Amino acid sequence: MSCENGGDSDAAQSGVLVVITNLPDRAAAEKLAATLVESRLAACVNILAPCRSVYRWKDAIQHDEEHPMLVKTTVERYPALESAIRAGHPYELPEIIAVPVSAGLPAYLDWVRDETREPRQ
């Protein structure tokens, strides 16, 4: 994917991703969200209301409360974002799923790209 074409909403052109992850508590979610935005790896992070997750882990069915996060970033920043999530996440195997944005308000997509540009040194 390339993000060369400004406000184009075509997935192959937008270069914008929504990354989904879950944290075990609000404090951990707030801390990770702040880190991602401060480091310009994310333009915006939505911390959603807690949900109940049911999953199998190490041969046992788990029922846990989690705080879903929607992280807006770009394809170019994804590798660094993934590393930062892994480094700041308390789970041994965190859920990190990147979903390409196929359409969106062009000005918003531009804003995501602008806010996640690597800082000039």
N, C-alpha and C positions, 0 to 999 in steps of 0.2 A: 504494500500500500504506500501511496505517496500523498503528501499533503501540500503539494506544490500549487494546486489550483484553489486559491482563496476560499470562497463561499460555496463551492460546489458540494451538493448534498449526496452525490454518488459515493457509495461505500469505498470504491477503489480510489476515490479522490479525497475524501474528507480526512482520512487518517486519524479520526477520533474514535476512541474506545470507551466503553463503560466497563469497568472492572468490578466484579462482585467478590466480596469476601465477608466473613462473619467473625465477630470477636465475642469472647465469653462474657464481657461486661461493658457497661457504658464508659467507665474510666479508661479502659484499654482502647476502646474505639475512639474516644476523644483524643487520646494521646497520639495514636497512629494517624488519625485524620490531620491533626495539626502538623505533624512531622511531614506528611506527604505534601500538604499545601505550602508550608514554609520552604520546603526544598524545591518547589516548582515541579514536582513530579505529578501533581494533580492540580487541576484548576479549581475543582470543587469536590467535596466529599459529602454525601448525604448519609447521615447515621439514622437508620430507620428504627421504628419501635421494636422492642424485643419480640422474638418469635420462638416457637418451639421447634427444635430440629430433632428428627428421629433418624438414626443411622447406625450402621454396624461398624464397630471399631474393635480390632483385635478379638474377633469372635464373640463379641457381646453387643447386644442392642443397647444403644445409648438414647436417652431422652434428656436433652439439654436446652436451656434458654440461651439464645444467641442474639447478638445485635448485628443485623445485616448492614453492610456499607456499600454504597454505589459510588465508585470513584471515576471521575471524568479525566481522561488523559489522552495522549496521542500514541500512535504506533511507535514513533521514534523514542518516546520516553518510557515505553512499556518495560524493556529489560531492567532499567534502573528502578522503576516502580516495583516490579516483582521482587527484586532484591531487597528493597526497603521494607516491603510488606513482610517478607520472610524474616528479616532481621528484627522487626519490631512486633512480631506475632508470637503469642505464647503457645500456639499449638505446634505439635510435632509435624503435622501435615495440614497446613492451612488450605482452605478452599480459596483458590485464586483463578477466576474465570474471566477472560476478556471477550467482550462481545463487540463486534464492529458496529459503528453507527452508520446505518445505510441512508438515513435522511435526517434533516434537522434544520432549524432556523439558521440560515447562513451566518448571521451576525453572532449567534451563540457559538457555532462551531469555530468561527474566527477567534472568539474570545478564549475558548479552550486552548486553541493552538498558541495564542499570544501568551497566556498565563503559564504555559508549560514549557516555554522556550528555555533552553539552558542559559543561565546567567552568563553575561560576557565577563571575561576576566581581565 
